[in-house]
Amino acid sequence: SIASADMDLNQLEAFLTAQTKKQGGITSDQAAVIAKFWKNHRTHIHESLINQSRWDNVLKNMNWRVDLKSQLRHIDQINAPVAIVEMELGKNGQ
């Protein structure tokens, strides 16, 4: 819960206080250890969760344009916009 919410110190303190008051929850000593660990490793844990949730492929580049047709067999298709999208995918970190 702490890592997925990326809690700041105030949120962490409120969360751990609630956990110590809950029946079958954690002790105040355990809460102190968790708080110290989170303060020291918050950035690393957050980056690790982000890296684990990414797909292998990432969007490297994207180009797009909108074309208007000016000459066709059927008059009702003239000036009908057409979107063209080009996406370049690559492996994460490459």
TIRO-2110 file (N, C-alpha, C; in Angstrom, 1 decimal):
// TIRO-2110
0.8, -1.2, 0.0, N, 1, A
0.0, 0.0, 0.0, CA, 1, A
0.9, 1.3, 0.0, C, 1, A
1.9, 1.2, 0.8, N, 2, A
2.8, 2.4, 0.9, CA, 2, A
3.5, 2.7, -0.5, C, 2, A
4.0, 1.6, -1.1, N, 3, A
4.7, 1.8, -2.3, CA, 3, A
3.8, 2.1, -3.5, C, 3, A
2.7, 1.5, -3.6, N, 4, A
1.8, 1.7, -4.7, CA, 4, A
1.2, 3.1, -4.6, C, 4, A
1.0, 3.7, -3.5, N, 5, A
0.5, 5.1, -3.3, CA, 5, A
1.7, 6.1, -3.3, C, 5, A
2.9, 5.6, -3.3, N, 6, A
4.1, 6.5, -3.2, CA, 6, A
3.9, 7.6, -2.2, C, 6, A
3.6, 7.1, -0.9, N, 7, A
3.3, 8.0, 0.2, CA, 7, A
4.4, 8.9, 0.6, C, 7, A
4.0, 10.2, 0.8, N, 8, A
5.0, 11.1, 1.4, CA, 8, A
5.1, 10.8, 2.9, C, 8, A
5.9, 11.6, 3.6, N, 9, A
6.1, 11.3, 5.0, CA, 9, A
4.8, 11.5, 5.9, C, 9, A
4.0, 12.5, 5.6, N, 10, A
2.8, 12.7, 6.3, CA, 10, A
1.8, 11.6, 6.1, C, 10, A
1.7, 11.2, 4.8, N, 11, A
0.8, 10.0, 4.5, CA, 11, A
1.2, 8.8, 5.2, C, 11, A
2.6, 8.6, 5.2, N, 12, A
3.2, 7.4, 5.8, CA, 12, A
2.9, 7.3, 7.3, C, 12, A
3.1, 8.4, 7.9, N, 13, A
2.8, 8.5, 9.4, CA, 13, A
1.3, 8.2, 9.7, C, 13, A
0.4, 8.8, 8.9, N, 14, A
-1.0, 8.5, 9.2, CA, 14, A
-1.4, 7.1, 8.9, C, 14, A
-0.8, 6.5, 7.8, N, 15, A
-1.1, 5.1, 7.5, CA, 15, A
-0.5, 4.2, 8.6, C, 15, A
0.7, 4.4, 9.0, N, 16, A
1.3, 3.5, 10.0, CA, 16, A
0.6, 3.7, 11.4, C, 16, A
0.1, 4.9, 11.7, N, 17, A
-0.6, 5.1, 12.9, CA, 17, A
-1.9, 4.3, 12.9, C, 17, A
-2.6, 4.3, 11.7, N, 18, A
-3.8, 3.5, 11.6, CA, 18, A
-3.6, 2.0, 11.7, C, 18, A
-2.4, 1.6, 11.2, N, 19, A
-2.1, 0.2, 11.2, CA, 19, A
-1.8, -0.3, 12.6, C, 19, A
-1.2, 0.6, 13.5, N, 20, A
-0.9, 0.2, 14.8, CA, 20, A
-2.2, 0.2, 15.7, C, 20, A
-3.2, 0.9, 15.3, N, 21, A
-4.4, 1.0, 16.1, CA, 21, A
-5.4, -0.1, 15.7, C, 21, A
-5.1, -0.7, 14.5, N, 22, A
-6.0, -1.8, 14.0, CA, 22, A
-5.8, -3.1, 14.8, C, 22, A
-6.8, -3.8, 15.1, N, 23, A
-6.7, -5.0, 15.8, CA, 23, A
-6.0, -6.0, 14.9, C, 23, A
-4.9, -6.6, 15.4, N, 24, A
-4.1, -7.6, 14.6, CA, 24, A
-3.2, -6.8, 13.7, C, 24, A
-3.0, -5.5, 13.9, N, 25, A
-2.1, -4.7, 13.1, CA, 25, A
-0.6, -4.9, 13.5, C, 25, A
0.1, -3.8, 13.3, N, 26, A
1.6, -3.9, 13.6, CA, 26, A
1.8, -3.2, 14.9, C, 26, A
3.0, -3.4, 15.5, N, 27, A
3.4, -2.8, 16.7, CA, 27, A
4.0, -1.4, 16.3, C, 27, A
4.2, -0.6, 17.3, N, 28, A
4.8, 0.7, 17.1, CA, 28, A
6.3, 0.6, 16.7, C, 28, A
7.0, -0.5, 17.2, N, 29, A
8.3, -0.7, 16.8, CA, 29, A
8.4, -1.1, 15.4, C, 29, A
7.5, -2.0, 14.9, N, 30, A
7.4, -2.4, 13.5, CA, 30, A
7.1, -1.1, 12.6, C, 30, A
6.3, -0.3, 13.1, N, 31, A
5.9, 0.9, 12.3, CA, 31, A
7.2, 1.8, 12.2, C, 31, A
8.0, 1.9, 13.2, N, 32, A
9.2, 2.8, 13.2, CA, 32, A
10.2, 2.2, 12.2, C, 32, A
10.3, 0.9, 12.2, N, 33, A
11.2, 0.2, 11.2, CA, 33, A
10.8, 0.4, 9.8, C, 33, A
9.5, 0.2, 9.6, N, 34, A
8.9, 0.4, 8.2, CA, 34, A
9.1, 1.9, 7.8, C, 34, A
8.9, 2.8, 8.7, N, 35, A
9.0, 4.3, 8.3, CA, 35, A
10.5, 4.6, 8.0, C, 35, A
11.4, 4.1, 8.8, N, 36, A
12.8, 4.3, 8.5, CA, 36, A
13.3, 3.7, 7.2, C, 36, A
12.8, 2.5, 6.9, N, 37, A
13.1, 1.8, 5.6, CA, 37, A
12.5, 2.6, 4.4, C, 37, A
11.3, 3.0, 4.6, N, 38, A
10.7, 3.8, 3.5, CA, 38, A
11.4, 5.1, 3.2, C, 38, A
11.8, 5.8, 4.3, N, 39, A
12.5, 7.0, 4.1, CA, 39, A
13.8, 6.8, 3.4, C, 39, A
14.5, 5.7, 3.7, N, 40, A
15.8, 5.5, 3.1, CA, 40, A
15.7, 4.9, 1.6, C, 40, A
14.6, 4.2, 1.3, N, 41, A
14.6, 3.5, 0.0, CA, 41, A
13.4, 3.9, -0.8, C, 41, A
12.7, 4.9, -0.5, N, 42, A
11.5, 5.3, -1.3, CA, 42, A
11.8, 5.5, -2.8, C, 42, A
12.8, 6.2, -3.1, N, 43, A
13.1, 6.5, -4.5, CA, 43, A
13.4, 5.2, -5.3, C, 43, A
14.2, 4.3, -4.7, N, 44, A
14.6, 3.1, -5.3, CA, 44, A
13.3, 2.1, -5.5, C, 44, A
12.5, 2.1, -4.5, N, 45, A
11.3, 1.2, -4.6, CA, 45, A
10.4, 1.8, -5.6, C, 45, A
10.2, 3.1, -5.7, N, 46, A
9.3, 3.7, -6.7, CA, 46, A
9.7, 3.4, -8.1, C, 46, A
11.0, 3.6, -8.3, N, 47, A
11.6, 3.3, -9.7, CA, 47, A
11.5, 1.9, -10.0, C, 47, A
11.7, 1.0, -9.1, N, 48, A
11.6, -0.4, -9.3, CA, 48, A
10.1, -0.8, -9.7, C, 48, A
9.2, -0.2, -9.1, N, 49, A
7.8, -0.5, -9.4, CA, 49, A
7.4, 0.0, -10.8, C, 49, A
7.9, 1.2, -11.1, N, 50, A
7.7, 1.7, -12.5, CA, 50, A
8.3, 0.8, -13.5, C, 50, A
9.6, 0.4, -13.3, N, 51, A
10.2, -0.5, -14.3, CA, 51, A
9.5, -1.8, -14.4, C, 51, A
9.0, -2.4, -13.4, N, 52, A
8.3, -3.6, -13.4, CA, 52, A
6.9, -3.5, -14.2, C, 52, A
6.3, -2.3, -14.2, N, 53, A
5.0, -2.1, -14.8, CA, 53, A
5.1, -1.7, -16.2, C, 53, A
6.3, -1.5, -16.8, N, 54, A
6.4, -1.1, -18.2, CA, 54, A
6.4, -2.3, -19.1, C, 54, A
5.9, -2.0, -20.3, N, 55, A
6.0, -3.1, -21.3, CA, 55, A
7.4, -3.1, -21.9, C, 55, A
7.7, -4.2, -22.6, N, 56, A
9.1, -4.3, -23.2, CA, 56, A
9.3, -3.2, -24.3, C, 56, A
8.3, -3.0, -25.0, N, 57, A
8.4, -2.0, -26.1, CA, 57, A
7.9, -0.6, -25.6, C, 57, A
8.6, 0.4, -26.1, N, 58, A
8.3, 1.8, -25.7, CA, 58, A
8.1, 2.6, -27.0, C, 58, A
7.4, 3.7, -27.0, N, 59, A
7.2, 4.5, -28.1, CA, 59, A
8.4, 5.4, -28.3, C, 59, A
9.1, 5.3, -29.4, N, 60, A
10.3, 6.0, -29.7, CA, 60, A
10.0, 7.3, -30.4, C, 60, A
9.1, 7.3, -31.4, N, 61, A
8.8, 8.4, -32.2, CA, 61, A
7.4, 8.3, -32.7, C, 61, A
6.8, 9.4, -33.0, N, 62, A
5.4, 9.4, -33.5, CA, 62, A
5.3, 10.6, -34.5, C, 62, A
4.8, 10.4, -35.7, N, 63, A
4.5, 11.4, -36.7, CA, 63, A
3.1, 11.2, -37.1, C, 63, A
2.4, 12.4, -37.4, N, 64, A
1.0, 12.3, -37.8, CA, 64, A
0.7, 13.5, -38.7, C, 64, A
-0.3, 13.3, -39.5, N, 65, A
-0.8, 14.4, -40.4, CA, 65, A
-2.2, 14.1, -40.7, C, 65, A
-2.9, 15.1, -41.2, N, 66, A
-4.3, 15.0, -41.6, CA, 66, A
-4.3, 15.5, -43.1, C, 66, A
-4.8, 14.6, -44.0, N, 67, A
-4.9, 15.0, -45.4, CA, 67, A
-6.4, 15.2, -45.7, C, 67, A
-6.5, 16.1, -46.7, N, 68, A
-7.9, 16.4, -47.3, CA, 68, A
-7.8, 16.0, -48.7, C, 68, A
-8.8, 15.1, -49.2, N, 69, A
-8.8, 14.7, -50.6, CA, 69, A
-9.5, 15.8, -51.4, C, 69, A
-8.8, 16.2, -52.5, N, 70, A
-9.4, 17.2, -53.3, CA, 70, A
-9.9, 16.7, -54.6, C, 70, A
-9.7, 15.5, -55.0, N, 71, A
-10.2, 15.0, -56.2, CA, 71, A
-10.5, 13.5, -56.1, C, 71, A
-11.7, 13.1, -56.3, N, 72, A
-12.1, 11.7, -56.2, CA, 72, A
-13.2, 11.4, -57.2, C, 72, A
-13.6, 10.2, -57.4, N, 73, A
-14.7, 9.8, -58.3, CA, 73, A
-16.0, 10.3, -57.8, C, 73, A
-16.2, 10.1, -56.5, N, 74, A
-17.5, 10.5, -55.8, CA, 74, A
-17.3, 11.8, -55.1, C, 74, A
-18.2, 12.7, -55.5, N, 75, A
-18.1, 14.1, -55.0, CA, 75, A
-18.3, 14.2, -53.4, C, 75, A
-19.0, 13.2, -52.8, N, 76, A
-19.3, 13.3, -51.4, CA, 76, A
-18.0, 13.0, -50.6, C, 76, A
-17.0, 12.4, -51.2, N, 77, A
-15.7, 12.1, -50.5, CA, 77, A
-14.7, 13.2, -50.5, C, 77, A
-15.0, 14.3, -51.3, N, 78, A
-14.0, 15.4, -51.4, CA, 78, A
-14.1, 16.2, -50.0, C, 78, A
-12.9, 16.6, -49.6, N, 79, A
-12.7, 17.3, -48.3, CA, 79, A
-13.0, 16.5, -47.1, C, 79, A
-13.0, 15.1, -47.3, N, 80, A
-13.1, 14.2, -46.1, CA, 80, A
-11.7, 14.1, -45.5, C, 80, A
-11.5, 14.5, -44.2, N, 81, A
-10.2, 14.3, -43.6, CA, 81, A
-9.8, 12.9, -43.4, C, 81, A
-8.5, 12.6, -43.6, N, 82, A
-7.9, 11.3, -43.4, CA, 82, A
-6.7, 11.5, -42.5, C, 82, A
-6.7, 10.8, -41.4, N, 83, A
-5.5, 10.9, -40.5, CA, 83, A
-4.5, 9.8, -40.8, C, 83, A
-3.3, 10.2, -40.8, N, 84, A
-2.2, 9.2, -41.1, CA, 84, A
-1.3, 9.3, -39.9, C, 84, A
-1.1, 8.2, -39.2, N, 85, A
-0.2, 8.1, -38.0, CA, 85, A
0.9, 7.1, -38.2, C, 85, A
2.1, 7.5, -37.8, N, 86, A
3.2, 6.6, -37.9, CA, 86, A
3.9, 6.5, -36.5, C, 86, A
4.0, 5.3, -35.9, N, 87, A
4.6, 5.2, -34.6, CA, 87, A
5.8, 4.2, -34.7, C, 87, A
6.9, 4.6, -34.1, N, 88, A
8.1, 3.8, -34.1, CA, 88, A
8.2, 3.2, -32.7, C, 88, A
8.3, 1.9, -32.6, N, 89, A
8.4, 1.3, -31.3, CA, 89, A
9.8, 0.7, -31.1, C, 89, A
10.3, 0.6, -29.9, N, 90, A
11.6, 0.0, -29.7, CA, 90, A
11.7, -0.6, -28.3, C, 90, A
12.7, -1.4, -28.1, N, 91, A
12.9, -2.0, -26.7, CA, 91, A
13.2, -1.0, -25.7, C, 91, A
12.8, -1.2, -24.5, N, 92, A
13.1, -0.3, -23.4, CA, 92, A
14.6, -0.3, -23.1, C, 92, A
15.1, 0.9, -23.1, N, 93, A
16.6, 1.1, -22.7, CA, 93, A
17.5, 0.9, -24.0, C, 93, A
16.9, 0.7, -25.1, N, 94, A
17.8, 0.6, -26.3, CA, 94, A
17.5, 1.8, -27.3, C, 94, A
END
